Every structure is written in C-alpha cells, then in structure tokens.
Amino acid sequence: MALQVVGAGFGRTGTNSLKLALERLGFGPCHHMFEIRDNPDQLRYWSAAARGELLDWDAVFADYRACVDWPSARFWRELAAHYGKAKVLLSVRPEERWIKSVLATIYPAMRDRVTREPDHFHDTMDMAYELIVEQTFGGRLDDPDHAMAVFRTHVAEVQRTIAADRLLTYDVAEGWEPLCAFLNVPIPDEPFPHVNSTEAFHGREREKEHESAATKPS
C-alpha cells in the first residue's frame, strides 16, 4: 500500500499521540520509531539509510498507510516526493518544551547506548544516534540553542517546500478538529489520544530494564 500521510515533524512533538490518532482515523498502521523497536526486520532498512544507502521506500512501508516520528521524518523530503499524493503533517510544539522533552527522554537513551550490551535496542539506538544526533543536529543535540535553531529551520523548510494545500502544521494540543478537516474524515466521538509524556517514557524504560534483567542468565 502507498503512504497516504507523511509525517515531517521531529520526534517529541506528540508523534506517538499522532500515530494513535491517525490509526483511529483509518490511516493505519502508522510507522513510528516504536515499529523498529518492536520489529527487528525493520531495523535493517534504517541502519542502511543511516549508512547513506538508498532505500526502496515501497518495501520499507509495504505494511503502512502513514508515517510519523524519526527515523522517517529524517527523510520527509524524499518521502513527500516519492508519495506525491500523500498529505504531509508537520507536527510542532513550543520549541523550549520540545528540547526539554528531548533532553529528558530520547537523547539520554541514544547517548547511553554505549553502556548497554549489544542487542536489538542497542543497535536501534546506534541507528537513531547517527540519523538524529549526527546527521540532523550535527552532533549537537545536547546544545539547546543549536537544537532549537535546527528545529526552527526545519519547520520553515518544510513549510517553504510543501504546497500549502498539501500541508498541515499541527500541534496535537489542537485535538481532532484541524487534523480531521485536513484529512477530510469525521471527528471521532472520543477524546484525542494524548500519550507518551516524559513520565510515561521513563516508565517504559524502567519496564524494559526489568525485562532485560529478568531474561539474563543468573
């Protein structure tokens, strides 16, 4: 199936909430970094992309109708061109809140990957570190002023590149209405799925650590 929605927003802009919302609206499955975490077969594609290899996007997204979050957001330009009929969603949030969330969640997970024993999570964080920290932020994601400047430049570049009638710049705090209007679907009779707060992120990390410890031989 061809992608119908391409997410161009950086991670930690409500992308997991957006994934769940898109799936509720009929644009699922929706690709997200969680897909790589949970599906080892996906990692080979994105590790190759991190090495600079060209990907067969139709193979990568064969089972998906939408994508949000990293690593696909790193390739928003290529995906928007390849899937010329897809709508483009640029998820945003106030930049100070965004970088605070990044530095409290995904950055430590990527930075500290070197302290973990080799496993799928370690290899996923290796890929993420290369695509996000090195290639997107020039190795300076931990410099808030630099990271926020990259964030602003990215938003402006997407808005400059994608035709206005194909693009929605969207904060998940706005809820269903602008998203449903953009995608021309009815508004669900249920709350918008606001998930994956910093606290929830750390709760999952603790669960993974406990699971990993439980599976190690004593």
Phi, psi and omega in degrees: 000149179272146175298135176257339179224127176250121178272124181254000184277146176297157172299155184071025171246035181080025187291330177288320173300319180294320176303310181295322179295315180297320179294323177295328182274001177099010180253045180239166359295151179247126181286142183203163178306330178300330180297323180285320177303320187263351185228095183305330181296332180289332187298325184299325178297310189283332172295321176295319178298321179296333177277358179092009179281146177283138182253153170273097186299328180293330176285318180301315187253028183302329185255014187234149175254346182209163174216144175216168173074171168286154004273351184296329180298335176298336185243032183302322183295313180296320182289321178296325178286317183292318179256076190294341179263356181285147172277154184244126180251117178257095179283136183223167170202166177307130191297327179293321177290324179298308184292326176300317179293316180302312184288343178266350188230275192286329180297311177301324180297319179286315182299318187272008180301330184292344180271354182266153173290150180302127175197185183297319180296317178302313181293325177295318179291328174300311178300313182297319180299317180294312184288323186267297186293310185282304189282324183273321186246013176058032179077009188235037178295335180276005174258100188304317181297316178296314183298318180292328176294319177297319178302311181297318179297319179298312180302314181296322182291319176297314181296326178287327189273319187269133180303141186301326182282355179252352191241139168235119170271122199217132172254127183299342175298342179284345176077203189290321196305304182294327179293314181293322178296318180296320183268358177059049178229158180293153176281125180295151178269062180197160181295150174294140184281091176271108185223176172065045171294170177302319180296318179294322178302311182292330176296318177294321179298319179295321178297319179296320179296319179294319179296318180297317180295324182290334183268350179284141179294141181272000000 
